Amino acid sequence: MFLLFALITIIGALAMFQQKNVIVAGLCMVLTFFGIAGLFLMLSNPVAAALQIIVYSGAIMVLVLFTIMLLNSHEEEPAIQTRPIQRWLGATLIAVFGAFAFRIVMSSKALAAINTAAPPVPGMNLTRVGEELFRHYLLGFEIVGLLLLATMVGAVALTKKEL
């Protein structure tokens, strides 16, 4: 399952960079966010997976896509000239560096230490998130809330001509 979610994440990210249309690139980014949510599920953290889908795939991508559509900046200019040697050289270097990194990781002592007896990590739930948030990070939580409130007031003041 990990490899499936990792492939979804990597394919979505690579497809995002290969797109010439910004709207399609944004939708590929949503695919990447879903892959990351699956990885959070594999880490026994359904809260982070749900927040990944709700916040990033939902709210932020809608905001990004609306901004792109409102600014009408999704018109692409045609490429002046293609350089196939750069593509092949880049792909070759990525393959070489990727194989080198894979070899280093597989032969590392840290990976062998991880594969030995590791205690299971307790799963994350909403009760534990709430306790951590309001017990240890209350000041930061309140500051972020005030910042969001100030941002909303500023946005309303900028858009409304008569208050």
Secondary structure as the mmCIF struct_conf table of DSSP 4:
data_model
#
loop_
_struct_conf.conf_type_id
_struct_conf.id
_struct_conf.beg_label_comp_id
_struct_conf.beg_label_asym_id
_struct_conf.beg_label_seq_id
_struct_conf.end_label_comp_id
_struct_conf.end_label_asym_id
_struct_conf.end_label_seq_id
HELX_RH_AL_P HELX_RH_AL_P1 PHE A 2 GLN A 18
BEND BEND1 LYS A 20 ASN A 21
HELX_RH_AL_P HELX_RH_AL_P2 VAL A 22 MET A 42
TURN_TY1_P TURN_TY1_P1 LEU A 43 SER A 44
HELX_RH_AL_P HELX_RH_AL_P3 PRO A 46 LEU A 51
HELX_RH_PI_P HELX_RH_PI_P1 GLN A 52 ILE A 60
HELX_RH_AL_P HELX_RH_AL_P4 MET A 61 LEU A 71
TURN_TY1_P TURN_TY1_P2 ASN A 72 ASN A 72
HELX_LH_PP_P HELX_LH_PP_P1 GLU A 75 ALA A 79
BEND BEND2 ILE A 80 ILE A 80
HELX_RH_AL_P HELX_RH_AL_P5 PRO A 84 MET A 106
TURN_TY1_P TURN_TY1_P3 SER A 107 SER A 107
HELX_RH_AL_P HELX_RH_AL_P6 LYS A 109 ASN A 115
BEND BEND3 THR A 116 THR A 116
HELX_LH_PP_P HELX_LH_PP_P2 PRO A 119 MET A 124
HELX_RH_AL_P HELX_RH_AL_P7 LEU A 126 HIS A 136
BEND BEND4 TYR A 137 TYR A 137
HELX_RH_AL_P HELX_RH_AL_P8 LEU A 138 THR A 159
BEND BEND5 LYS A 161 LYS A 161
#
